[in-house]
């Protein structure tokens, strides 16, 4: 009996180690092949409109406005900002930061989204409808930009002939919870998807996009239905990329490198609420698929470290190898995102990878529970769900 248990433990450990090693190999491939926004660009002659949806962003929006005012290489730049029924003085803060810069227009809305729309999708759709520029750039209010960022993103969009380019910003973290969870965003695709081939594909299932910083061809945007096509989506950025691919236009993921960074959530409470808002929609919103992913994650990222601690002989060695592969994939993904060597903080976060996976699965479970009980809210608003009868779908 003991022999059977030991054999089963070795089998599970080697299976988990194999999965972890595959993730590390995929991340290494992406490190070697994934493009980063260029630092030196000749400039963009065509008109470019930057669209900034902002709700309760009075503290962070002025910094983004300062960055946008400092952009170089975009002589025909215009910026549209929508104060989306804010309660904290976002409109006044935006006007003060803009001063007399005529390239900026601030819109103000006191209305909540129409039925069947999320707040962000509605705001982005309204902004896009206000411009006839051939290139659109959607930026979240908490993103910080280097002076060349907009020109580099549009240059990359045109160089690729793509309908959408997602420039992945560096995800900054302050609290312990942020350090556990935020690196998983880049790691989730860096360790599972060869991004180079995916960038040349029209398959919606291989699209990756982050709505924090998107450069979009306006014609492709309209062909895909724009944000009206993803009006009820909890992950409108990813679904927008899929809609554009269905319309026959390629989308691509690149890393922004030093061109863009963001602290997506500040503190444990905001992070928990933020991920609870949308994690239910991961894996198509299916519990069975999510449960299968959770089992694979446990096999790859819990079994090997447990075997490294409690196993014997070959089982322990296999566990150490699997745990090392997991740490390697985390550090490699972080290097892909930042384009610099990992720091001691990055190493500490990587060593805690089993805890990160556990925290993520807890948030995923919480999100599903809140979704099924109709208790999802964000910034004092109930969230629209895809079951709404008048929701628009791609």
N, C-alpha and C positions, 0 to 999 in steps of 0.2 A: 504493500500500500504506500509506504513512504517513498519507494522507488518510483511509483506512478506519479505521485505528487511532485517529486523532484523533476521528472521528465516533463511534466506539464508546465512547470515553472520555467524550465529551460526553453521550451518551445515558445511560450508566450513572451519571454524576455527577448529571444532572438527575433521573433516577429516584430515586436515593438522597436527593437534596435534597427531592424531593416527599414521600417517606416521612417524613423528619425534620420537615418543615414540618407534615405532618398530625399527628405526635406533639405538636409544640408547640401546635398549635391545640386538640387534645383536652385537653391539660394546662391551657390557658388557660380552656377551658370549665369544667373541673372546679374550677378556682380560684374562678370566679365563682359556681358553683352548689352546691358540696358543703358540707353542713352540718358544723359543729363542735359538740362537746358544749357545752351552755350553762353559763355560769359561775354564773348566779343561778337556783337552782331552789327551789321551795316546800318540797320534801322528799317523801319516799316513806313512805306509811303502811303499806303491805303488808309482810309478812315478806320479807326478802331474805337468801339464803344465799350467801356467797362461798366458792368452792371453790379451794383452792390445792394443786396437786400439787407435791411437792418431792423431788428426789433429789440429794443432795450439794450442798445449797444453804446450808450453815451460814454462809457469809460474806454472802450477799445476803438471805436470808429475814428476818432481824431488821429490816432497813430496811423491808421491805414490811409486816411486822406493825406496826411503829410507825405507818406511814401508815394502815393499816386501823383502828388504835385511834383515830386522829384524825379519822375520817370524821364528817361532819355531815349532817343531813337524812335519816338512816336509823335511826330509833329502834328498829326491830325487826330489827336486823342480827345475823346470826350468821355465824361464820367456821369453816370446816372445813379443816384442814390435814392432808395425808397425807404422812408421811415414808416415801417409797417405797424401802425397803431401802437407805438411805443408808449410806455408809462413813465419813462425816466429822463426825459429831456434829450433824447437822441437827435431830434430835429434841430434844436438850438445848438447842440454841440457840433453838429455837422456844419451849420452855417458859420459858426465861429472859426472852425478849422479851415474852411474854404476861403474865407476872407473875400478878396475881390477876384478870385480866379474864375474867369468866364468859361473855362472848360467844364465846370461842374454845374449840375442841376440837381436840386434836391426836391423830390416829390414827397408828399405827405398823404397818408391814408389813415382815416379813422375807422374804416370798416374792417370787419373780420372777413376771412376768406369765404367765398360762396360755398354752398354745400357741394361736397365732392372734391374739394381742394384742400391740400395742406397749405400752411401759411407760406412756406418758402417757395413752393411751386407757383403759387398765385403771385407772389412778389416778383419772382424771376420772369414770369410770363408778361406781367405788366411792364416791367423794365424793357424787355426785348421788343415789345410792341411800340416803344417810343423812339426807335432808331431804325434807320435804313442802312447802317454801316454793314459792310460785307463781312467784317470780323467782329465777333462778340467775345468778351472776356467776363466770366462770372467769378466774382471774388467774395468770399465771406468776410465779414467785418473784423474778425479776429486774426486775419492773416497779415503778416509783415512782409514787405517786398523790398528787394534790392532795386536800385535805380534802373537796371537793365531788364527786369523781370517781364514786363508786359511785351516789350519788343522781342525778347527771346522766345516767349510762348507763342506769339503770332508767327514769328519766323519759323519755328518748329512746325506749326500747323501747316504753313504753306510749303515748307520743304518736303513734308510727307504727303502732301495732297490729301490730307485727311479731313473728315467731317468734324472731328473733335480730338483735341489733345488734352489729356489730364496731366497737369504738372504737379506731381506729388510733393507737398511741402514737408519739411522736417517737422515732426511732431514733438513738441517740447513737453516736458513733464516736470511738475513741482512736487506734489505730494507722493507719498508711498504708493497709494492706489493708482495714481497716474503712471508711475514708473512700472508698475506691474502690468497695466492694461494697454497703455498707449502704444508701446512697441509692437504689440500684437497686430495692429492695423497693417503695417508694412509687412510684417512677418507672415501674415495670413496668405498674401499672394506671392511674396518672394520665395516662400518655401514650398509652394504647391503648383505654381503655374510658370512654365517657360514663357516669359513675357514677350520675347522677340517674335517667335512664331505667332503668338496671340495677337500682336499688334498688326500682323499682316492678314489676319483672318476677318471674315464677316460674320462668324458665328457669335450670336449674342451671348452664349454661355461662357465665352472666354474674354468678354469685355471686362475691363477694370477701370473705374473712374472714381475720383474724389472731388466732390463739388466745391471744395474749398478754393480751387484754382483751376478753372476750365477755360480753354481757348476753343472757340467754336466757329465754324464756317456758317454764316447766316443762312445760306441756301440749304445746306445739309440739315441745319436746325429746323427749318420750316418743313423740309421733306419728311423728317422724322416725327412731325407733329408738335415740335417744341415742348414746352412744359405742360401744355394741355394734354399731351399724350401720357404724362406721368403724374397727373394732377393729384391722385390719391396715394401716391407711393411714399412709403416711409424712407426709401432710399432713392430719391428722385435722380440723383447724380448717376448712379449705376444704371437705372432704368432708362434714363435719357440716352446714355451711350448705347444701350441695347436697341432702343428705338431708331437711333441714327444708323446703326448697322443693318437693321431690318430694311431701312430705306435704301440700302446699297452703298453706304459710305463707311469707310474704315474709321476706326477710332484707335487711339494709341495712348499708352501710359509711358511717361518719362518721369524721372525724378527732377525736382526743382533744384536740388543741391543748395548752394548758398543763395539762390534767388528768392526763396520763400520759406517762411517758417510760421508755425502757429502753435498756440497752446489751446487746444480744442476745448478742454474742460478744465476748470480751476477748482481743485479740491475734490474730496471723496463724494460729497453729496451731489454736486453738479455732474460728476462723471457717472455716478450711479443712475441719476435721472436721465442723463443724455443717452447712455447705452440702452436703458430700459425702453426709451422711446422707440428705438428702431430694430433692436436685435431680433425681435420676433420674426421679422421679415427675412432674416438670413435663411439660406437654403430653400428659397421659394416659400417661406412661411410654413413649411411642413414639419410637423413634430417628428415623424418617423425618420425623415432624412437627417434632421438635427440630432436625433438620438443616435443614429448610425455614426455620424461625425463625432459625437461625444465618445462613443465606444472606441473609435480609432484613435482619438486624441488621448484617451486614458491608456490605451495599449502602447502608444508611442512615447508618451511623455510622463506617465506615472509608473508603469511597470518597470522600465529599465532603472530609474533611480531607486525604486524600492528594492530591486534585485541587487543593486550596487551596495545597499546598506545591509540587507538581510540575507542575501544569497550566499552560496558557497562555490568556491572553485570556479568552474567555467561559467556558471550562472552569474556570479558576481562580476567576472570579467566582461561578459556580454552586457550586463547592466551598466557598467562603467563606460563601455563603448557607446551605448545608446544615449546615456546622459550627456556624454561629451559631444555627440552628434547634435543633440538638441541645443546645447549651449552654442555650438558653432553656428547652427542655422540662425539663432537669435542674433548673434553678433554680426553675422554676415548681412542679415536683413537690415540691421541698424546702419552698417557701413553703406549699403545701397542707398538708404534714405538720406544720410548725412554727407556722404562722400568724404568721410574722414575716418581716421582710426578710432575704434571704440574707446570710450573713457572708462574710468573705474566705476562710475555709476552705471554705465551700460553693462559692464561685466557683472555687477551685483544684480541687476535686473535679469540678466540671462541666467545666472545661477538659480534664481528664484522661478525659473520657467514653469516647473510643475505647479507652483502656487498661482502663477498667472493664468494657466489653463483652468485651474479650479475656479478662480474668481470669474473668469470669462463665462464658464458654464453656469455659474450661479446667476450672473446677470442675464444670460440667455433664458434660463428658467423663469426668472422674475419677469422678464419682458413678455414671455408667452402668457404667463398668468395674468399680468395686467391687461394684455391685449384681449384675452378671452373674457375677461370680466368687465371690459369697457372702461378701464381706469387709466388709460394712457393720456398724459398731458405733457405739454412742453411750453414753457414761458406763459403760463396761465391760460393756455388754450387746449381744448380737447383735440386729439389727433384724428384725422380722417382715416378710415380703414378701407381696403379694397372691396369690402363687401357692400359699401354704399351703392345703392342701385343706380345713381346718376354719375358715379365716378367714371372717368375716362381712362381707357387702357390702351397701351401700345399695340 
